[in-house]
Amino acid sequence: MLDEVAKLSKSPLGNPTRLAIALYLLPKERTTFTDLRKVLKLTPGNLEFHLRALEEAGIIRTYYGFGRRPRKFIEITEDGVRELREALRILREVVGDD
């Protein structure tokens, strides 16, 4: 179990803010930068920093869409869903939740 906890701590999802981003995206699949920033109460620069790390790891994908104005969208990838489920499995095992 300690090996798995160490593995999680080195994962991008080992960071609480990045874990919160992935958890928020899981049921929604996609959100806007503005909505995510408001929900998590992060500054734009802080959110961008965490999104960049998640995107580099292949957990999320960001893109721009246009309507009345340009909007940045964030969505969780299939790899991101798998990695999040694995992180949750490890966390459940650590806290003893079956």
N, C-alpha and C positions, 0 to 999 in steps of 0.2 A: 504494500500500500504506500509506503514512503517513497518508493520509486515513482509511482504515479503522481503523487503530490509534487515531487520535484519536477516531473515532466510538465505538469500543469503550470507551475510557477514560471517556467521558461516559455510557455505559450503566450501568444498575444492575448489570449483570453484569461491569462493569469492576472491581468490588470483589472481592477474593479470597474473602472470606467469603460473599458473595452468590453468586458463581460456584460455590463448594463446595456451597451449599444446593441450587442448581438441578441440579448434577451428581448429587448424592445422590438427588434426587427423580426424575430422568429414568427410570431403569429401574424404580423402585418405583411411580411416579405419586402415591403418597400415603404419609405417615408421621405419627406423632404428634409434638407439640411436645417431649415428654420424650425420645423416641428421638433426634430430631434434635439436641437439646441435648447428649445424652450422646455421640453420634458425633462431633460437631464440637467438643466440650469448651468450650462457651460458657456464660456465665452466662445466666440467664433474661432479664435486662434487655437484654443484648447481642443475644441471639437475637431478641427481640421487636423491637428497633430495626431489624435487617436484614430481618426478615419484613415489617415495615410498609412499608419502602422497596420491596420486591419486590411486595407486594400493590398498592401505589399505582401501580406501573408495569404492572400486569396480568400479571405473570410467574407469580405464585402466587395461590392462593385459600386462605383459612383459614376454618374453621367448627368448631363444637362438636358432638360426638356424645356420646351417653349410653349407658352400660352400667351397670356397678356404680358408676361415678363419671363425672363429666363429663371429657371429654378434648378437647384442641384438636388438630385435624387440619390438615395442610398438604398441598396438592396442587399440582402444576405445571399451568398452563393450556396450552391449545393455542398461544396466543401466546407463552407462556413457552418451550415446546419449540422453536418457530420461532426465537425470539431466542437461545436457547442454542445451537442448531445454527449460527446465523450467527456467534456469538462463537467457537465452536470452529473454524469455517472460517477466520476471521481469524487465530486463534492458530496453526493449522496452517500457514497461508501465511507467517506471520512466522518460524516456526522451520524452515520448509522441509520439512515432513513431507507427502509426497504420498500 
